[in-house]
């Protein structure tokens, strides 16, 4: 990891808990507009910064950078060497991050049932194509 990346990561702090409530603590980590979409994309096989930018929701680059740093600080994602052999790094879910799979599935199923007009555009098996 470069010196600049280490310095940037050190700026991201894990915030103190608002309460011991597990729902509140989970929302402190995941409860914004973008974080679960990044995690969704990781489950769909996206691993690179540019991959996340190509998602249909259109996350701004500054927000994507900040959310990835927070996910790294929380040990939900990790940086790995890119599969194309370049010096750039990619992202992958840690065991802690993969544990969010059932939550995403439940949210998808709820959205399909209760939000008219929603549809699954990608599935994990289609992400590699």
Phi and psi restraints in degrees (value plus and minus 20) as a CYANA .aco file:
   2 UNK   PHI     -92.0   -52.0
   2 UNK   PSI     140.9   180.9
   3 UNK   PHI     -81.3   -41.3
   3 UNK   PSI     -59.3   -19.3
   4 UNK   PHI     -84.5   -44.5
   4 UNK   PSI     -60.4   -20.4
   5 UNK   PHI     -86.5   -46.5
   5 UNK   PSI     -59.6   -19.6
   6 UNK   PHI     -85.0   -45.0
   6 UNK   PSI     -61.2   -21.2
   7 UNK   PHI     -84.5   -44.5
   7 UNK   PSI     -62.6   -22.6
   8 UNK   PHI     -82.5   -42.5
   8 UNK   PSI     -64.8   -24.8
   9 UNK   PHI     -83.2   -43.2
   9 UNK   PSI     -54.6   -14.6
  10 UNK   PHI     -87.6   -47.6
  10 UNK   PSI     -39.1     0.9
  11 UNK   PHI     -93.8   -53.8
  11 UNK   PSI     -45.4    -5.4
  12 UNK   PHI    -102.7   -62.7
  12 UNK   PSI     100.2   140.2
  13 UNK   PHI    -131.1   -91.1
  13 UNK   PSI     126.5   166.5
  14 UNK   PHI     -98.3   -58.3
  14 UNK   PSI      99.5   139.5
  15 UNK   PHI     -92.9   -52.9
  15 UNK   PSI     130.8   170.8
  16 UNK   PHI     -85.9   -45.9
  16 UNK   PSI     132.6   172.6
  17 UNK   PHI     -92.0   -52.0
  17 UNK   PSI     122.6   162.6
  18 UNK   PHI     -94.5   -54.5
  18 UNK   PSI     -53.6   -13.6
  19 UNK   PHI    -181.6  -141.6
  19 UNK   PSI     150.1   190.1
  20 UNK   PHI    -100.8   -60.8
  20 UNK   PSI     -19.3    20.7
  21 UNK   PHI     -82.1   -42.1
  21 UNK   PSI     105.9   145.9
  22 UNK   PHI     -84.3   -44.3
  22 UNK   PSI     -49.9    -9.9
  23 UNK   PHI     -88.1   -48.1
  23 UNK   PSI     -66.3   -26.3
  24 UNK   PHI     -82.2   -42.2
  24 UNK   PSI     -62.7   -22.7
  25 UNK   PHI     -83.4   -43.4
  25 UNK   PSI     -61.1   -21.1
  26 UNK   PHI     -84.9   -44.9
  26 UNK   PSI     -61.2   -21.2
  27 UNK   PHI     -85.9   -45.9
  27 UNK   PSI     -51.7   -11.7
  28 UNK   PHI     -80.2   -40.2
  28 UNK   PSI     -52.5   -12.5
  29 UNK   PHI    -110.8   -70.8
  29 UNK   PSI     -62.3   -22.3
  30 UNK   PHI    -133.2   -93.2
  30 UNK   PSI     -26.0    14.0
  31 UNK   PHI    -109.9   -69.9
  31 UNK   PSI      27.1    67.1
  32 UNK   PHI    -142.7  -102.7
  32 UNK   PSI    -198.4  -158.4
  33 UNK   PHI     -89.5   -49.5
  33 UNK   PSI     -42.8    -2.8
  34 UNK   PHI    -136.3   -96.3
  34 UNK   PSI     -49.1    -9.1
  35 UNK   PHI     -79.0   -39.0
  35 UNK   PSI     -68.4   -28.4
  36 UNK   PHI     -88.1   -48.1
  36 UNK   PSI     -44.9    -4.9
  37 UNK   PHI     -90.2   -50.2
  37 UNK   PSI     -56.6   -16.6
  38 UNK   PHI     -85.3   -45.3
  38 UNK   PSI     -63.5   -23.5
  39 UNK   PHI     -84.5   -44.5
  39 UNK   PSI     -61.3   -21.3
  40 UNK   PHI     -75.4   -35.4
  40 UNK   PSI     -66.6   -26.6
  41 UNK   PHI     -82.7   -42.7
  41 UNK   PSI     -56.9   -16.9
  42 UNK   PHI     -82.8   -42.8
  42 UNK   PSI     -61.5   -21.5
  43 UNK   PHI     -83.7   -43.7
  43 UNK   PSI     -50.3   -10.3
  44 UNK   PHI    -101.4   -61.4
  44 UNK   PSI     -20.4    19.6
  45 UNK   PHI      79.6   119.6
  45 UNK   PSI     -17.9    22.1
  46 UNK   PHI     -97.4   -57.4
  46 UNK   PSI     118.4   158.4
  47 UNK   PHI    -154.6  -114.6
  47 UNK   PSI     -37.0     3.0
  48 UNK   PHI    -129.0   -89.0
  48 UNK   PSI     134.6   174.6
  49 UNK   PHI     -70.1   -30.1
  49 UNK   PSI     -68.0   -28.0
  50 UNK   PHI     -83.6   -43.6
  50 UNK   PSI     -51.1   -11.1
  51 UNK   PHI     -83.8   -43.8
  51 UNK   PSI     -63.0   -23.0
  52 UNK   PHI     -85.4   -45.4
  52 UNK   PSI     -56.3   -16.3
  53 UNK   PHI     -85.8   -45.8
  53 UNK   PSI     -45.0    -5.0
  54 UNK   PHI    -102.8   -62.8
  54 UNK   PSI     -22.2    17.8
  55 UNK   PHI     -84.3   -44.3
  55 UNK   PSI     129.3   169.3
  56 UNK   PHI     -84.2   -44.2
  56 UNK   PSI     -38.5     1.5
  57 UNK   PHI     -95.0   -55.0
  57 UNK   PSI     -38.4     1.6
  58 UNK   PHI      49.9    89.9
  58 UNK   PSI      33.1    73.1
  59 UNK   PHI     -85.7   -45.7
  59 UNK   PSI     111.4   151.4
  60 UNK   PHI     -85.6   -45.6
  60 UNK   PSI     127.4   167.4
  61 UNK   PHI     -80.6   -40.6
  61 UNK   PSI     -59.4   -19.4
  62 UNK   PHI     -86.1   -46.1
  62 UNK   PSI     -57.4   -17.4
  63 UNK   PHI     -91.6   -51.6
  63 UNK   PSI     -60.8   -20.8
  64 UNK   PHI     -79.3   -39.3
  64 UNK   PSI     -65.7   -25.7
  65 UNK   PHI     -78.7   -38.7
  65 UNK   PSI     -66.0   -26.0
  66 UNK   PHI     -85.9   -45.9
  66 UNK   PSI     -63.2   -23.2
  67 UNK   PHI     -86.5   -46.5
  67 UNK   PSI     -59.9   -19.9
  68 UNK   PHI     -82.7   -42.7
  68 UNK   PSI     -60.1   -20.1
  69 UNK   PHI     -83.6   -43.6
  69 UNK   PSI     -60.6   -20.6
  70 UNK   PHI     -84.9   -44.9
  70 UNK   PSI     -61.7   -21.7
  71 UNK   PHI     -85.2   -45.2
  71 UNK   PSI     -55.2   -15.2
  72 UNK   PHI     -85.4   -45.4
  72 UNK   PSI     -65.5   -25.5
  73 UNK   PHI     -82.5   -42.5
  73 UNK   PSI     -53.3   -13.3
  74 UNK   PHI    -105.3   -65.3
  74 UNK   PSI     -22.7    17.3
  75 UNK   PHI      41.8    81.8
  75 UNK   PSI      14.7    54.7
  76 UNK   PHI    -111.2   -71.2
  76 UNK   PSI     -52.1   -12.1
  77 UNK   PHI    -145.7  -105.7
  77 UNK   PSI     142.9   182.9
  78 UNK   PHI    -155.3  -115.3
  78 UNK   PSI     136.8   176.8
  79 UNK   PHI    -112.5   -72.5
  79 UNK   PSI     119.4   159.4
  80 UNK   PHI    -154.5  -114.5
  80 UNK   PSI     140.2   180.2
  81 UNK   PHI     -82.9   -42.9
  81 UNK   PSI     122.6   162.6
  82 UNK   PHI     -86.8   -46.8
  82 UNK   PSI     124.3   164.3
  83 UNK   PHI     -90.0   -50.0
  83 UNK   PSI     -35.7     4.3
  84 UNK   PHI    -106.9   -66.9
  84 UNK   PSI     -17.0    23.0
  85 UNK   PHI      63.0   103.0
  85 UNK   PSI     -20.0    20.0
  86 UNK   PHI     -94.8   -54.8
  86 UNK   PSI     151.3   191.3
  87 UNK   PHI     -97.3   -57.3
  87 UNK   PSI     -31.9     8.1
  88 UNK   PHI     -87.8   -47.8
  88 UNK   PSI     133.5   173.5
  89 UNK   PHI    -120.7   -80.7
  89 UNK   PSI     136.1   176.1
  90 UNK   PHI    -137.8   -97.8
  90 UNK   PSI     157.8   197.8
  91 UNK   PHI    -142.4  -102.4
  91 UNK   PSI     127.6   167.6
  92 UNK   PHI    -163.5  -123.5
  92 UNK   PSI     137.5   177.5
  93 UNK   PHI     -95.9   -55.9
  93 UNK   PSI     121.4   161.4
  94 UNK   PHI    -105.0   -65.0
  94 UNK   PSI     159.6   199.6
  95 UNK   PHI     -78.0   -38.0
  95 UNK   PSI     -61.3   -21.3
  96 UNK   PHI     -80.7   -40.7
  96 UNK   PSI     -61.7   -21.7
  97 UNK   PHI     -89.1   -49.1
  97 UNK   PSI     -61.7   -21.7
  98 UNK   PHI     -84.0   -44.0
  98 UNK   PSI     -45.5    -5.5
  99 UNK   PHI     -86.3   -46.3
  99 UNK   PSI     -32.2     7.8
 100 UNK   PHI    -102.3   -62.3
 100 UNK   PSI     -24.2    15.8
 101 UNK   PHI     -73.4   -33.4
 101 UNK   PSI     -70.9   -30.9
 102 UNK   PHI     -81.2   -41.2
 102 UNK   PSI     -53.2   -13.2
 103 UNK   PHI     -84.1   -44.1
 103 UNK   PSI     -65.8   -25.8
 104 UNK   PHI     -84.3   -44.3
 104 UNK   PSI     -59.6   -19.6
 105 UNK   PHI     -81.9   -41.9
 105 UNK   PSI     -64.8   -24.8
 106 UNK   PHI     -83.1   -43.1
 106 UNK   PSI     -60.9   -20.9
 107 UNK   PHI     -86.3   -46.3
 107 UNK   PSI     -60.6   -20.6
 108 UNK   PHI     -80.7   -40.7
 108 UNK   PSI     -69.5   -29.5
 109 UNK   PHI     -82.9   -42.9
 109 UNK   PSI     -60.9   -20.9
 110 UNK   PHI     -82.8   -42.8
 110 UNK   PSI     -65.7   -25.7
 111 UNK   PHI     -81.8   -41.8
 111 UNK   PSI     -61.0   -21.0
 112 UNK   PHI     -83.4   -43.4
 112 UNK   PSI     -57.9   -17.9
 113 UNK   PHI     -96.3   -56.3
 113 UNK   PSI     -60.4   -20.4
 114 UNK   PHI    -129.2   -89.2
 114 UNK   PSI     -30.7     9.3
 115 UNK   PHI    -133.5   -93.5
 115 UNK   PSI      79.4   119.4
 116 UNK   PHI     -76.1   -36.1
 116 UNK   PSI     117.8   157.8
 117 UNK   PHI      67.8   107.8
 117 UNK   PSI     -20.6    19.4
 118 UNK   PHI    -102.3   -62.3
 118 UNK   PSI     135.3   175.3
 119 UNK   PHI    -174.5  -134.5
 119 UNK   PSI     135.5   175.5
 120 UNK   PHI    -105.1   -65.1
 120 UNK   PSI      95.2   135.2
 121 UNK   PHI    -108.5   -68.5
 121 UNK   PSI     -50.3   -10.3
 122 UNK   PHI    -155.7  -115.7
 122 UNK   PSI     129.4   169.4
 123 UNK   PHI    -143.3  -103.3
 123 UNK   PSI     139.8   179.8
 124 UNK   PHI     -73.1   -33.1
 124 UNK   PSI     -55.8   -15.8
 125 UNK   PHI     -91.3   -51.3
 125 UNK   PSI     -47.3    -7.3
 126 UNK   PHI    -104.3   -64.3
 126 UNK   PSI     -35.6     4.4
 127 UNK   PHI     -86.2   -46.2
 127 UNK   PSI     -49.4    -9.4
 128 UNK   PHI     -97.6   -57.6
 128 UNK   PSI     -30.4     9.6
